[in-house]
Amino acid sequence: MQPRHDWSTGLDEAFWSRQRNRSGQPSDGEGARPVKRSADTRGQIVRTLCVRLCDGYYWPISFATTKRRLSVDARRCESACSSPAKLFFHRNPGQDTADMVDRDGKPYRELPAAFLYRTRYLADCTCRPQPWEEEAAARHRAFSQASGQAAIGSKAATLDAPTRSR
């Protein structure tokens, strides 16, 4: 008979108590060893999101990482957008974006621009140029010209290649 677990204690505790049970040690009831909880939460799994500070818009960086790797995700966030952006995170599972905080513990919802993107469009608050702006159009033209030259070059190389007679 499988031991019953109190799922309110959390999935990680249920998993580890089940592992102890498989190894022959008690996991529930009489003789069970208490699970030691560490005050250190740096190994806790979190979801990181990059927040654009001008309008509060956010997008995911990592879906499941640890607090020890927040500096790596912070660098990715800062380099992902030309507008100022900051890394926020929340426990995963167990919390959602409404609960996210920055690395100093300040809640997202206390930002002056929190959720502003839902009600207002700020034309100068972007990470990349809009497709109709000249900068984006120039980038697309350059890409299509480079791609066209590469395609023409590979076709020409195929035509110039000597044919083998059988």
N, C-alpha and C positions, 0 to 999 in steps of 0.2 A: 504494500500500500504506500502510495506517495505521501510524503509529509505535506501538511497544509502550510501555506505561506500567508503571512499577512502582507498583502500587496501594498498596503499604505506605507510600509517602511521603505519602499523604493525598489526599483528593479535591480539596482546594483547589489543591494543587500540580499534580495531573493536569489539572485544568480550565485553569489558567493556562498550563501548558506546551502544551496543545492549542490555546489561543488564540494563542500565539506561532507555532505551526505554521501556523495558518490565515493569519496575516499575512505568511507567507513567510520567517520566521526559523526557524532550526532549534530543535527542541524536545527531541530525543533524540540520543544518540550523539555523533559528532564535531562539534565546533564549537558544541555546546549551551551556552547561558549558564547558569551556576549560579543557582538560585533564592536570592535574598537573604532570609534569615529575620530578621525584626525581633524584638528583645527585648520590644517593646511589644505586649502581648496585649490591650489595651483594646478593640480592634475584634473580638476573638474572639466567635463566636456562642455564646450560653449559653441554657439553659432556667432560668427562675427559678421558685422554689416558695416559698410562704409556709408557715412552720412554726409551729404552735400550741405554745408552750413548755411548757404544763402536761402535755401527753400525747404530744407529738412528731408529731401528725397533720399532714400537709402536703397542699397542693393547688396546682395550677399557677397562676402569674400570667401569665408569657409563655413561649411555646414556643420562640421564636427571637428573641433580642434581643442587644444588645451590652453589654459591661461598662460602657460610658459611660452607659447608661440605668438602671443598677442603682438609683440614688436615686429615680427615678420609680416603679419597681416596689416599692421599699421603702415608699414612702408608701402605695401601693395596698394592700400587705400589712398595714401597721399599721392602716389604716382599715377593713379587711375583717372584723375580728374584735374582739369586745368583750373576749376573753381576750388576754393578752400574746402577740404573734406576732412573728416575725423572718424576714427574707428570706434564703434560701439559693439557691445556683445550682450548676450543673454544665455542663461543655462539652456542646454538642449539635451534631452527633453526637459520639460517642466516650466518653461516660460515662453513668451512670444515677444514680438517686436515692441509692444507697449511697455515691456519690462526692461528694455535694454538700457545699459549704462555705459559711460565712457571709461577709460582706464583709470580715471580718478574717482570713479563711483558716482559721477553726476548723471542723473536720469535724462534720457533723451527727451521726455515730455517737458522738461524744464528749459529746453533750448528755446530761444526767442522764435526760431523758425520751425519748430517742431510741427510736422504735418501740414505746413504751409502749402506745399506742392499740391495738396488735395483741393485747395480752394482758389489758388492764384497761380498764374503763369508769369514767371519772371524771365523775360527774353534774354537778359544778360547772365542768367544763372544756368550755365550748361557745362558739360564736361567736354563735349565735342561740338564743332559747328553743325548747325542744322543743314540738311541736304540742299536747301534752296540758297544758302549763303555762298558767296564767291569762294571763300577758303575751301569749303567742302567740294564745290564744283571743280576747282582747280586740282584738288587731290584726286578726284575721280578721273579727270581728263588725263592726268599724268599716269595713273594706273592703267587706264585703257590703252594709252599709247605704248607703254612698256610691255603690256601683255600682247598687243598687236605685233610689236617688233619681235618679240620672242617667238610668236607663232609663225611669223613670216620667215624668221631665221631658221627655224627647225624644218619648215617645208622646203626652203631653198637647199638646205643641207641634204635633205632626202633626194631632191631632184639631181643634185650634183654628184651624188654617190655613184660609184661605178656599179654596173649590174654584173652579176655573175652568170655566166652561161653554164648551162647544165649539160 
